[in-house]
Amino acid sequence: MIKKEMIAMLLAGGQGSRLGVLTSKVAKPAVSFGGKYRIIDFPLSNCINSGVDTVGVLTQYQPLRLNTHIGIGIPWDLDRNVGGVTVLPPYERSKGSDWYTGTANAIYQNLEYMETYNPDYVLILSGDHIYKMDYEVMLEYHKANNADVTIAAMPVPIEEASRFGVVITDDSNRITEFEEKPAHPRSNLASMGIYIFKWEVLRDALIKLKDEPGCDFGKHIIPYCHTRGDRIFAYEYNGYWKDVGTLGSYWEANMELIDIIPEFNLYEEYWKIYTKGDVIPPQYVAADAVIERSIIGEGTEIHGEIYNSVIGAGVVIKPGAVIRDSIIMRGSVIEEGAVVDKAIVAEDVQIGSGAKVGVGDYAPSKYDPKVYQFDLVTIGEHSVIPPNVQIGRNTAISGATEPGDYTDGMLASGDYIIKAGGVQ
C-alpha cells in the first residue's frame, strides 16, 4: 500500500463572487496575478517548496482554465507516478450527482482519494490566498504539540478581527474557544483557513458530520473536534498573507509587488513561485516607450507609456497609449492614444483608440455596491471597448460593447454595461 506522511487537499472550487466581472467566466484561483502567475500558483508552489508532493485540487466553479493550467503538474514538479497533483471535480455517484456544498463536504466526497495514500496527516488549503509558508515547519509544530488539529492563525488589527474566524488560546497556544466573525472580538488571532489534521481525526469528523448541510471547516468540523475534546493548537504565522477576495485587495496586492522593496518578493531564489510557462517571445519595448516602476510580462509589445502598473504576458500597448496604476492581464490590446487610469483589465480585452478609462470622480455603484466599492474600473475578459468613449470610476464592463451603449460617448462613474455573453 502507498504510504505518505502528509498529503494536501487544496480547495479551489470557489467562484470568488466579490471579484465581480473578473470571475464571471473563471474560478477565482485561476485569476491572473502579478503579470505572470495565477492565484493558485502560490499554494501549489508552497506545497512543492515544503516537500509536500501529493496534492488533490478540488475544483467546481468554471474549472476549465484551472484544469488546463494545472495539467499534470509539470511546472510545480508534481508530475509523479505516485502522488503528484490530481484535479478532483465533483462526480456522479450511483446515488446521483453531488455538488460540493461546503469546504468540508468537498473533502468528505474525496475520502477515497485520501485513503489511497493512507496519510498520517492531511493539510487543508485554500486556493485563493497570496502568501509563502513552509508547511513542513507547521507540521513539526503540530507533531511537537501532539496535536489532533493545528490551525494556522495570524495576528490582525483588532478592529478588523470581526471579518475573520477568531481563535482564543491559552499559554501553550492550545485553542480554548472559537468565534466565527464575532461582533466584539476577544482576540486578534485570525484563522487563515489552513489546517493540519491527524488523518483519523479528520476522517472521523467528516463521516460523523456527513449529513450536515453545507458542511464547513470553520463552522462545523473545528467546533465538533473542539467539543469532542481534541487537542487543537494555533500555529502563529507572521509573514505576508493576502486574501485577494475583493477588487480592492486584489488591486492592492498587485500594486504592492512594484514597491521599491516589495513586502512580498516574487524573486527569492530559495522559495520560487512556479507557474505554467507558455512558450512566448521576449518583450519588445519601442524607442519612445516609457516604463516606470512596473512589472512587465513576457511577450509584451510596448510603444506607449506605463506608470506604476502590472502588465501580463502578451499585452500590446500601442503608440500614444498611457497606462497608470492599473492591472492589464494577458493578451489584452490597448489601442493608440487610449488612456487607462486605475483599472483592472481582465484577459483578452480590447480597448479602442482614444478611449479614456477611469475619468471623473467616484460614485457609488448602481450594479452591485458590495462588490464595486473601490475607485476602480473593472473590465471582464474578452470585453471590447469602442474608440473614443469615456468611462468613469467604480464602473463594471463585461462583453463586446458598442458606441451605442455609451450615452453621449460616456459611461458615468458608478454605472455598468453587462452584455449578453458577459456575466451570467
HELIX and SHEET records of a PDB file:
HELIX    1   1 SER A   17  THR A   23  5                                   7    
HELIX    2   2 LYS A   28  ALA A   30  5                                   3    
HELIX    3   3 ASP A   41  ASN A   49  1                                   9    
HELIX    4   4 LEU A   64  ILE A   70  1                                   7    
HELIX    5   5 ILE A   74  TRP A   76  5                                   3    
HELIX    6   6 THR A  103  TYR A  108  1                                   6    
HELIX    7   7 LEU A  111  TYR A  117  1                                   7    
HELIX    8   8 TYR A  135  ALA A  144  1                                  10    
HELIX    9   9 ILE A  158  ARG A  163  5                                   6    
HELIX   10  10 TRP A  199  LYS A  208  1                                  10    
HELIX   11  11 PHE A  217  ILE A  221  3                                   5    
HELIX   12  12 ILE A  222  THR A  227  1                                   6    
HELIX   13  13 LEU A  247  GLU A  256  1                                  10    
HELIX   14  14 PRO A  403  ASP A  405  5                                   3    
SHEET    1   A 7 GLY A  84  LEU A  88  0                                        
SHEET    2   A 7 THR A  54  LEU A  58  1                                        
SHEET    3   A 7 MET A   6  LEU A  11  1                                        
SHEET    4   A 7 TYR A 121  SER A 126  1                                        
SHEET    5   A 7 LEU A 189  LYS A 198 -1                                        
SHEET    6   A 7 VAL A 149  PRO A 155 -1                                        
SHEET    7   A 7 ILE A 232  GLU A 236  1                                        
SHEET    1   B 2 SER A  32  PHE A  33  0                                        
SHEET    2   B 2 TYR A  37  ARG A  38 -1                                        
SHEET    1   C 2 GLU A  92  ARG A  93  0                                        
SHEET    2   C 2 GLY A  96  SER A  97 -1                                        
SHEET    1   D 2 HIS A 129  TYR A 131  0                                        
SHEET    2   D 2 TRP A 241  ASP A 243 -1                                        
SHEET    1   E 2 GLY A 165  THR A 169  0                                        
SHEET    2   E 2 ILE A 175  GLU A 180 -1                                        
SHEET    1   F 6 TYR A 284  VAL A 285  0                                        
SHEET    2   F 6 GLU A 301  ILE A 302  1                                        
SHEET    3   F 6 VAL A 316  ILE A 317  1                                        
SHEET    4   F 6 VAL A 333  ILE A 334  1                                        
SHEET    5   F 6 GLN A 350  ILE A 351  1                                        
SHEET    6   F 6 VAL A 384  ILE A 385  1                                        
SHEET    1   G 7 VAL A 290  GLU A 292  0                                        
SHEET    2   G 7 GLU A 305  TYR A 307  1                                        
SHEET    3   G 7 VAL A 322  ARG A 324  1                                        
SHEET    4   G 7 VAL A 339  ASP A 341  1                                        
SHEET    5   G 7 LYS A 356  VAL A 359  1                                        
SHEET    6   G 7 GLN A 390  GLY A 392  1                                        
SHEET    7   G 7 MET A 410  LEU A 411  1                                        
SHEET    1   H 7 ILE A 295  ILE A 296  0                                        
SHEET    2   H 7 VAL A 310  ILE A 311  1                                        
SHEET    3   H 7 ILE A 327  ILE A 328  1                                        
SHEET    4   H 7 ALA A 343  VAL A 345  1                                        
SHEET    5   H 7 VAL A 377  ILE A 379  1                                        
SHEET    6   H 7 THR A 395  SER A 398  1                                        
SHEET    7   H 7 TYR A 416  ILE A 418  1                                        
END                                                                             
